[in-house]
Amino acid sequence: MDRVTSQDGTSIAYERSGSGPGLVLVSGALGDGTEHVRLAAELSRRFTVLNYARRGRGDSGDILPYAVEREFEDLAALIQTLDEPRYLYGKCSGGALTLEAVAAGLTGIEKIAVYDVPYNMSAEWSRRRRDYADALQTTLAAGERGAALELFFRMVAKSDEGVVQARSEPFSNDALSIAHTLAYDAACLGSGQPNLARLATIRQPTLVLTGTAGRAPNAGMWVTGMDRAAEVMVASLSLGRRGVLEGQKHFPDPAVLAAALAEFFADCSENNGDHVG
């Protein structure tokens, strides 16, 4: 386990593996890096991979008060430990964090890839996101982490069956201990819709990936709306590329995902609209 100190003094823990161009893996909600262990192993055959625990998770520190900008600084500190070229990959709300960081001026990045960023273009989704964020703040202020987890699972699933499935997904080893960071991911996602003006400022080639599995009508708005949102994001990015991983769910097969990422990062082409997978 290695560590780097962020600008505000927070200690950020990470695992370094492999050799070659640098690649930082950014976790989503309830992720502490453990969900990327197998992906890091696959990618380390071609890249120097940093798999880190975002602040407040795993062995990383958590100096308060929280602000999304502190996570940008965490990424900047990690990036400085890598030689060029450097790439970023973010999953789910970690993808939103990745895009926001680069749009805010994070430098030293050559290419970006994201997977299943939970954006949705509907006004109803934005309303639900606001209600969720308000309820989450109240629940966490009362110290009710279990209730916060339930709010999250209800947010991402449409049915009781979907909630059961969501609870079984490979999030962190101890989701309850990092339930407070759900508020951090809510802040990263904002309204739940992509900020197209900010995306347009990103000049790096950017791969926007989604899977095709789990898109049933009862899967919930966050899943069924991601594909449309991904198309809108690609159209707004200066060098956006669309990627689809056939048959992959929200937690994709690490080998399949690694192959798509390696292809994109190694490809010097900057054409829009390419299909990956």
C-alpha positions in Angstrom: 0.0 0.0 0.0 1.4 3.4 -1.0 0.2 6.8 0.0 0.1 10.3 -1.4 -0.8 13.5 0.5 -3.4 15.7 -1.1 -3.3 19.5 -1.0 -5.4 19.7 2.2 -3.3 17.2 4.0 -5.5 14.2 3.4 -3.6 10.9 3.1 -4.8 9.0 0.0 -4.0 5.3 -0.1 -3.4 3.4 -3.3 -2.0 0.2 -4.8 0.5 0.5 -7.7 0.9 -2.3 -10.1 2.4 -3.0 -13.6 4.5 -0.8 -15.8 4.0 1.4 -18.8 1.8 4.4 -19.3 0.1 5.6 -16.2 -3.6 4.9 -15.5 -5.7 5.9 -12.4 -8.8 4.0 -11.6 -11.6 6.0 -10.0 -14.3 4.1 -8.0 -18.0 4.9 -7.9 -20.5 4.9 -5.0 -19.7 2.5 -2.2 -16.4 1.7 -4.0 -13.1 1.7 -2.0 -10.9 0.2 -4.7 -11.6 -3.4 -4.0 -14.0 -3.6 -6.9 -11.2 -2.7 -9.2 -8.6 -5.3 -8.0 -9.3 -7.7 -10.9 -9.4 -4.9 -13.4 -6.1 -3.5 -12.1 -4.5 -7.0 -12.5 -5.7 -7.2 -16.1 -4.6 -3.6 -17.0 -1.2 -3.9 -15.2 0.0 -6.1 -18.1 0.2 -2.9 -20.2 -0.1 0.1 -17.8 1.2 1.4 -14.5 -2.1 1.2 -12.6 -3.0 3.2 -9.5 -6.0 1.7 -7.8 -6.9 4.1 -5.0 -9.4 4.5 -2.2 -11.2 7.8 -2.6 -11.2 10.0 0.5 -13.3 8.6 3.4 -12.9 5.1 2.1 -10.7 2.2 2.9 -7.3 3.3 4.2 -7.6 6.9 2.9 -8.1 9.8 5.2 -11.1 12.2 5.2 -10.4 15.8 6.3 -13.6 17.7 6.6 -15.5 19.6 5.4 -16.0 17.7 2.2 -16.0 19.5 -1.2 -15.9 17.9 -4.7 -12.9 20.1 -5.4 -10.9 18.2 -2.7 -11.3 15.1 -4.8 -10.0 16.9 -7.8 -6.9 17.7 -5.7 -6.6 14.0 -4.7 -6.5 13.0 -8.4 -3.9 15.7 -9.1 -1.7 14.4 -6.3 -2.0 10.8 -7.6 -1.3 11.8 -11.2 1.9 13.5 -10.2 3.3 10.1 -9.1 3.1 8.9 -12.7 5.2 9.4 -15.7 3.6 10.6 -19.0 1.4 9.6 -20.8 -1.3 9.4 -18.1 -4.9 8.2 -18.5 -8.0 8.3 -16.3 -10.8 5.7 -16.0 -13.9 6.3 -13.8 -16.8 4.0 -13.2 -20.4 5.1 -12.3 -20.3 8.3 -10.2 -16.5 8.0 -10.3 -16.9 8.7 -14.0 -18.8 11.9 -13.2 -16.0 12.8 -10.8 -13.4 12.1 -13.5 -15.1 14.3 -16.1 -15.8 17.1 -13.6 -12.1 17.1 -12.5 -10.8 17.4 -16.0 -13.4 20.1 -16.9 -12.3 22.0 -13.8 -8.7 22.2 -15.1 -7.0 18.9 -14.0 -3.9 18.8 -16.1 -1.5 16.1 -17.3 -4.2 13.7 -18.7 -3.9 12.4 -22.2 -7.1 10.4 -22.5 -10.2 9.7 -20.4 -12.6 6.7 -20.2 -15.8 6.3 -18.2 -18.3 3.5 -17.8 -22.0 3.6 -16.8 -22.1 7.2 -15.6 -25.5 7.4 -14.0 -26.8 10.4 -15.8 -30.3 10.7 -17.2 -31.8 13.4 -19.3 -35.3 13.4 -17.8 -36.6 16.1 -15.5 -38.1 13.3 -13.3 -34.7 11.9 -12.7 -33.4 15.3 -11.6 -36.3 15.7 -9.2 -35.6 12.2 -7.7 -31.9 13.1 -7.4 -32.7 16.2 -5.4 -35.1 14.4 -3.1 -32.5 11.6 -2.6 -29.8 14.1 -1.8 -31.9 15.9 0.8 -33.0 12.7 2.4 -29.5 11.4 2.5 -28.2 14.5 4.2 -30.9 14.3 6.9 -30.2 10.5 7.4 -26.5 10.9 7.6 -26.7 13.9 10.0 -28.6 11.6 12.3 -25.8 9.0 12.1 -28.1 6.4 10.4 -25.7 4.8 7.9 -27.9 1.7 7.5 -30.8 3.9 6.5 -28.5 5.8 4.1 -27.6 2.6 2.3 -31.3 1.7 2.0 -32.0 5.1 0.4 -29.2 4.5 -2.1 -30.5 1.0 -3.0 -34.0 2.4 -3.4 -32.6 5.2 -5.6 -30.9 2.8 -8.0 -33.6 0.1 -8.2 -37.2 0.3 -9.3 -38.6 -2.8 -7.6 -38.1 -4.7 -4.4 -36.4 -7.4 -6.5 -34.1 -4.8 -7.9 -33.2 -3.7 -4.4 -32.2 -7.2 -3.5 -30.1 -7.4 -6.7 -28.4 -4.0 -5.9 -27.5 -5.2 -2.4 -25.8 -8.3 -3.9 -23.5 -6.3 -6.2 -19.8 -6.2 -5.4 -19.5 -2.8 -3.8 -17.0 -2.3 -1.0 -15.9 -5.0 1.4 -17.7 -3.0 4.1 -20.3 -0.7 2.6 -21.7 0.3 6.0 -18.4 1.8 7.0 -18.3 4.1 4.0 -22.0 4.9 3.7 -21.3 8.5 4.6 -19.5 8.9 1.3 -22.8 8.4 -0.6 -23.1 12.1 0.0 -19.8 12.7 -1.8 -21.1 10.8 -4.8 -24.3 12.7 -4.7 -22.3 15.9 -4.9 -20.3 14.6 -7.8 -23.4 13.8 -9.8 -25.3 17.1 -8.9 -28.6 17.2 -10.7 -28.1 13.8 -12.3 -27.8 15.3 -15.7 -24.5 16.0 -17.5 -23.4 19.6 -17.6 -23.0 19.8 -21.3 -21.3 23.2 -21.3 -18.6 21.9 -19.0 -18.1 18.7 -21.0 -17.5 20.8 -24.1 -14.4 22.3 -22.4 -12.8 18.9 -22.2 -10.2 18.6 -25.0 -8.9 15.1 -24.4 -10.2 12.1 -26.3 -12.9 10.7 -24.1 -14.5 7.2 -24.3 -18.0 7.0 -22.9 -18.8 3.3 -22.3 -22.0 1.5 -21.3 -23.0 -2.1 -21.1 -26.1 -3.7 -22.7 -27.2 -6.1 -19.9 -29.6 -5.2 -17.2 -31.5 -2.7 -19.3 -34.9 -4.3 -18.7 -37.8 -1.8 -18.1 -37.9 -2.7 -14.4 -34.2 -1.9 -13.9 -34.8 1.6 -12.7 -34.4 5.1 -14.3 -30.7 5.3 -13.6 -30.0 2.3 -15.8 -32.6 2.8 -18.5 -31.6 6.4 -19.1 -27.8 6.0 -19.2 -27.6 5.0 -22.8 -29.4 8.2 -24.0 -27.3 10.3 -21.6 -24.1 8.7 -23.0 -25.1 9.7 -26.5 -25.7 13.3 -25.5 -22.4 13.4 -23.6 -20.5 12.2 -26.7 -22.1 14.8 -28.8 -21.0 17.5 -26.4 -17.4 16.4 -26.0 -14.9 17.8 -28.4 -13.3 14.4 -28.9 -16.0 12.0 -27.7 -16.2 8.4 -28.6 -19.0 6.1 -27.8 -18.4 2.5 -26.6 -20.8 -0.3 -26.0 -19.8 -3.5 -24.1 -22.2 -6.2 -25.3 -23.6 -8.4 -22.6 -22.0 -6.5 -19.8 -23.7 -5.3 -16.6 -23.0 -2.4 -14.3 -20.1 -4.5 -12.9 -18.6 -5.7 -16.2 -16.2 -8.6 -16.7 -12.7 -7.2 -15.9 -11.1 -8.9 -18.9 -13.7 -7.5 -21.3 -13.5 -4.0 -19.9 -9.7 -4.0 -19.8 -9.5 -5.0 -23.4 -11.8 -2.1 -24.4 -9.8 0.4 -22.3 -6.4 -0.8 -23.6 -7.6 -0.5 -27.2 -8.8 3.0 -26.6 -5.8 4.2 -24.7 -3.4 2.7 -27.3 -5.3 4.0 -30.3 -4.0 7.4 -31.6 -7.2 7.9 -33.6 -9.5 10.8 -32.4 -12.5 10.1 -34.5 -15.9 10.5 -32.9 -18.6 7.9 -32.7 -16.4 4.8 -32.9 -18.0 1.6 -31.5 -15.9 -0.4 -29.0 -16.8 -3.9 -27.9 
